[in-house]
Amino acid sequence: MSKDFAFDQKASQRVERLYQTPDIVEQRRASRALLTLKPGEHVLDIGCGPGLLVMEMAQEVGNGGSVTGIDVSADMLALAQTRCAGHANVSVREASATALPCESASLDAIAVTQVYEFVDDLALALAELKRVLKPGG
């Protein structure tokens, strides 16, 4: 992410409210429909923000699956950690799109929404995405 851009606590709270409006709720529903997640799958949300999509995907993959949300903003992660607390199949952690904290070919699906415009090295971010996604994922 560009060093000139950061979500502080106030901005993170604004984003969280915005992400609960009907149009953004519909955007998440449409994204999940395209992913066609199945129980038992392992999923990553790059730039998870306040964790809304993470929680929705966690319900779809069930207890046999897992969802990891990453973000570079500590304030966004604080919101996501609160939202995801108590869900054993969910983890959220600080990480960058250019250094994904996942094993190679370990993920069935990856969600990336409104993130790459903030990444300085898009080629590296896309290479990381390809590295961690299973063939056919």
KEKE-3310 file (N, C-alpha, C; in steps of 0.2 Angstrom, whole numbers, plus 5000, padded with zeros to 4 digits):
npx = (5004:5002:5013:5008:4995:4983:4972:4965:4958:4946:4943:4942:4931:4921:4922:4917:4904:4899:4901:4890:4879:4865:4869:4882:4881:4874:4884:4894:4886:4885:4898:4901:4892:4899:4910:4906:4908:4911:4907:4920:4930:4945:4949:4954:4954:4959:4964:4954:4947:4934:4930:4917:4915:4923:4916:4904:4909:4914:4903:4898:4909:4909:4912:4922:4930:4940:4943:4954:4957:4966:4974:4982:4980:4980:4969:4958:4959:4957:4943:4939:4944:4936:4923:4925:4928:4928:4925:4930:4934:4940:4952:4961:4974:4988:4995:5002:4996:5007:5014:5009:5003:5003:5003:5010:4999:4988:4975:4958:4950:4951:4947:4947:4944:4942:4956:4968:4971:4978:4990:5007:5016:5009:5011:5019:5009:5000:5007:5009:4996:4993:5003:4998:4985:4976:4978:4966:4958)
npy = (4994:5011:5022:5035:5034:5030:5021:5028:5027:5035:5036:5023:5019:5026:5020:5007:5010:5014:5003:4995:5000:4998:4997:4993:4981:4974:4973:4965:4953:4950:4948:4936:4927:4926:4920:4907:4899:4885:4873:4869:4875:4885:4902:4918:4935:4949:4965:4966:4976:4981:4968:4963:4956:4945:4938:4935:4926:4916:4910:4903:4894:4887:4877:4868:4874:4888:4906:4919:4935:4949:4965:4981:4991:4995:5000:4996:4982:4981:4983:4972:4961:4962:4960:4947:4939:4925:4916:4901:4897:4908:4920:4935:4946:4957:4961:4963:4965:4962:4953:4940:4930:4916:4899:4892:4888:4886:4890:4891:4901:4919:4935:4951:4967:4984:4987:4985:4997:5005:4999:4999:4991:4983:4972:4963:4961:4954:4943:4937:4933:4924:4914:4909:4904:4890:4878:4881:4888)
npz = (5000:4997:5005:5008:5011:5023:5034:5047:5064:5064:5050:5047:5055:5048:5035:5039:5042:5030:5023:5027:5020:5009:4995:4996:5003:4994:4984:4991:4992:4978:4975:4983:4977:4964:4968:4972:4984:4994:5007:5018:5011:5009:5011:5007:5011:5004:5010:5020:5028:5039:5041:5037:5025:5027:5038:5032:5022:5030:5035:5024:5021:5032:5047:5044:5034:5031:5034:5031:5034:5029:5031:5030:5039:5055:5062:5055:5056:5069:5070:5062:5070:5082:5076:5072:5082:5092:5082:5076:5064:5058:5054:5057:5051:5051:5036:5020:5003:4994:5001:5005:5019:5017:5013:4997:4984:4992:4994:4990:4986:4983:4989:4983:4985:4981:4983:4976:4970:4979:4980:4978:4971:4959:4950:4958:4969:4961:4957:4970:4973:4963:4967:4979:4977:4973:4959:4947:4956)
capx = (5000:5006:5014:5004:4988:4982:4965:4966:4952:4940:4942:4940:4924:4917:4921:4913:4897:4898:4900:4884:4874:4862:4873:4888:4879:4873:4891:4897:4882:4887:4905:4901:4889:4904:4915:4903:4911:4908:4909:4927:4936:4950:4948:4958:4951:4965:4961:4947:4944:4931:4928:4911:4915:4926:4911:4899:4912:4915:4897:4898:4914:4908:4918:4927:4934:4943:4944:4959:4957:4972:4974:4988:4978:4979:4963:4953:4960:4954:4936:4938:4945:4930:4918:4926:4930:4924:4924:4936:4937:4942:4958:4963:4980:4991:4999:5001:4995:5013:5018:5003:5005:4999:5007:5009:4994:4984:4968:4952:4947:4953:4943:4951:4939:4945:4962:4974:4972:4982:4996:5012:5019:5004:5014:5021:5003:4996:5011:5008:4989:4994:5007:4994:4979:4977:4977:4959:4955)
capy = (5000:5017:5025:5041:5032:5026:5022:5029:5025:5039:5034:5016:5019:5029:5015:5002:5012:5014:4996:4992:5003:4993:4996:4989:4975:4970:4972:4959:4947:4948:4945:4930:4923:4924:4915:4901:4896:4878:4871:4866:4878:4890:4908:4924:4942:4954:4971:4964:4981:4979:4961:4961:4950:4939:4935:4932:4920:4911:4906:4899:4889:4883:4875:4864:4878:4894:4912:4924:4942:4953:4972:4984:4996:4992:5002:4992:4976:4981:4982:4965:4957:4963:4957:4940:4936:4919:4912:4897:4897:4915:4924:4942:4948:4962:4959:4967:4961:4960:4948:4936:4926:4910:4894:4892:4884:4883:4894:4889:4907:4925:4941:4958:4972:4991:4986:4986:5004:5007:4995:5002:4986:4979:4966:4959:4959:4949:4937:4934:4930:4918:4910:4906:4901:4883:4878:4881:4892)
capz = (5000:4996:5012:5009:5012:5029:5037:5055:5068:5062:5043:5048:5057:5042:5030:5042:5042:5023:5020:5029:5016:5005:4989:4997:5005:4988:4981:4994:4990:4971:4975:4985:4972:4959:4971:4973:4990:4996:5014:5018:5007:5012:5008:5009:5009:5004:5012:5023:5031:5045:5042:5035:5020:5030:5042:5027:5018:5035:5036:5018:5021:5038:5052:5040:5030:5035:5030:5033:5032:5030:5030:5032:5043:5062:5065:5051:5059:5076:5069:5060:5075:5086:5073:5070:5089:5094:5076:5076:5057:5055:5057:5054:5053:5047:5031:5014:4997:4991:5005:5008:5024:5016:5009:4990:4982:4998:4994:4985:4983:4986:4987:4983:4983:4982:4986:4971:4968:4984:4980:4974:4966:4957:4948:4964:4972:4957:4958:4976:4972:4959:4971:4985:4974:4971:4952:4946:4961)
cpx = (5004:5007:5011:4997:4987:4975:4966:4959:4946:4938:4939:4933:4919:4916:4917:4906:4895:4897:4894:4878:4871:4866:4879:4887:4878:4880:4894:4893:4884:4894:4905:4897:4894:4909:4913:4907:4907:4911:4916:4932:4939:4951:4952:4954:4957:4962:4954:4944:4941:4928:4921:4911:4918:4921:4906:4902:4913:4909:4896:4903:4913:4914:4923:4932:4937:4943:4949:4958:4963:4971:4981:4987:4976:4972:4957:4954:4957:4946:4935:4939:4939:4925:4919:4928:4925:4923:4930:4939:4939:4948:4959:4970:4983:4996:4997:5000:5001:5017:5013:5006:5002:5004:5006:5004:4990:4977:4964:4950:4950:4949:4947:4946:4942:4951:4968:4976:4977:4989:5001:5015:5013:5006:5016:5014:5000:5000:5010:5001:4990:4998:5002:4988:4980:4975:4969:4955:4952)
cpy = (5006:5020:5031:5040:5028:5027:5022:5027:5028:5037:5027:5015:5021:5024:5009:5004:5012:5007:4992:4995:4998:4992:4992:4982:4971:4969:4965:4953:4945:4945:4938:4925:4921:4919:4908:4896:4890:4877:4867:4870:4883:4896:4913:4930:4947:4961:4970:4970:4979:4972:4959:4955:4944:4935:4931:4925:4914:4907:4901:4893:4884:4881:4871:4868:4884:4900:4916:4930:4946:4961:4975:4990:4993:4994:4998:4985:4975:4980:4975:4960:4957:4959:4950:4936:4930:4914:4908:4897:4903:4917:4930:4944:4954:4959:4963:4962:4959:4955:4944:4931:4919:4905:4894:4887:4881:4886:4892:4895:4913:4931:4947:4963:4979:4991:4988:4993:5008:5004:4998:4997:4981:4972:4961:4956:4953:4942:4933:4930:4924:4912:4906:4903:4894:4883:4877:4885:4898)
cpz = (5000:5003:5013:5011:5018:5031:5045:5058:5065:5055:5043:5050:5052:5037:5033:5041:5034:5020:5022:5025:5011:4998:4990:5000:4999:4984:4984:4992:4983:4971:4977:4980:4966:4962:4972:4979:4992:5003:5013:5015:5011:5008:5011:5007:5010:5005:5015:5027:5038:5046:5040:5030:5023:5034:5037:5024:5023:5036:5030:5018:5027:5042:5049:5036:5035:5030:5034:5030:5034:5028:5033:5038:5050:5064:5061:5054:5066:5075:5067:5066:5080:5083:5072:5077:5090:5088:5075:5069:5053:5058:5053:5056:5049:5042:5024:5008:4993:4995:5008:5013:5023:5012:5002:4989:4987:4998:4989:4982:4987:4984:4988:4981:4985:4986:4982:4969:4973:4985:4976:4969:4964:4954:4953:4968:4968:4957:4964:4976:4969:4963:4976:4983:4972:4963:4951:4951:4959)
residu = (MET:SER:LYS:ASP:PHE:ALA:PHE:ASP:GLN:LYS:ALA:SER:GLN:ARG:VAL:GLU:ARG:LEU:TYR:GLN:THR:PRO:ASP:ILE:VAL:GLU:GLN:ARG:ARG:ALA:SER:ARG:ALA:LEU:LEU:THR:LEU:LYS:PRO:GLY:GLU:HIS:VAL:LEU:ASP:ILE:GLY:CYS:GLY:PRO:GLY:LEU:LEU:VAL:MET:GLU:MET:ALA:GLN:GLU:VAL:GLY:ASN:GLY:GLY:SER:VAL:THR:GLY:ILE:ASP:VAL:SER:ALA:ASP:MET:LEU:ALA:LEU:ALA:GLN:THR:ARG:CYS:ALA:GLY:HIS:ALA:ASN:VAL:SER:VAL:ARG:GLU:ALA:SER:ALA:THR:ALA:LEU:PRO:CYS:GLU:SER:ALA:SER:LEU:ASP:ALA:ILE:ALA:VAL:THR:GLN:VAL:TYR:GLU:PHE:VAL:ASP:ASP:LEU:ALA:LEU:ALA:LEU:ALA:GLU:LEU:LYS:ARG:VAL:LEU:LYS:PRO:GLY:GLY)
# end
